[in-house]
Amino acid sequence: MKIKNILFPVFLLLFNLQVMAQVKKANRLYELYQYAEAIPHYLKSLEKDSLDVQIIQRLADCYRFTSNYNEAKDW
């Protein structure tokens, strides 16, 4: 029982760190105006945290800046 109590928080921490790394990389690309390269990183981070409004907004902006207006509208 103690192992489960320890492993679950460790798993959550590692999962959260992975999401944060994807968002950090995507944000760096966004700030460098590399919107097309940022899109896959934002999509991957949304697979794990689909309720983050800032990520959704940035993803929509990336699609808009790359002239993909239908995807921008969807997001």
N, C-alpha and C positions, 0 to 999 in steps of 0.2 A: 504494500500500500504506500509506503514512504517513497518508493521509486517512482510510482505514478505521480505522486505529489510534486516530485522534483522535475521529472521529465516534461510534464505538461507546460509549466512556465518556461522552461528552457526552449521547448519547441516553439512556443508563441514568440519568444524573443528572437529566435533565429528567423522565423517567418517574417516578423516585423522588420528586421534588419534588411532582409532581401527586398522587401517592398520599398523601403526607404532608399536603398541603393539604386533601384530602377528609377525612382522619382528624381533623385539627385542627378543622375546621368541625363535624364530627359530634360530637366530644368537647365542644365548646363548647355545642352544643345540648343534649347529654345532661346537662351540668352545670347547665343552665338549666331542666331538667325538661321540655324540649320533645322528648319521645321520638318522637312521630310524625314530626316534622320531621327528626330525626336518622337515621331508618331509611334513607331513600334514599341518604344520604351514606355510611353504613356499607356498604350493598349495593354502591355504586359502587366503594368502596375494596377490597372483597373480590373484585371482578371482576379486579383487578390483583394482589392479594396474598391469595390464598385460605387461607393457612396462619397468619395472625396470630390467635392465640388471644384476645388482648384484644379485638380487633374483634368476633370471633364472640361472645364473652361479652357485650359491650355491646349487640350487635344482639339477642341473645336477651333481655336485660333490657328493651330498648326494646319488644319485642313483648309481653313479660309485663306491663310497666307500662301498655301500651295495651290490655290484656285480649285480646290475640290469642295465646291459649295454644297453639294448634296450631303456629303458626309458631315460637313460643318453644321448644317442645319439639323441633322439627326442627333448630333451630340449637343 
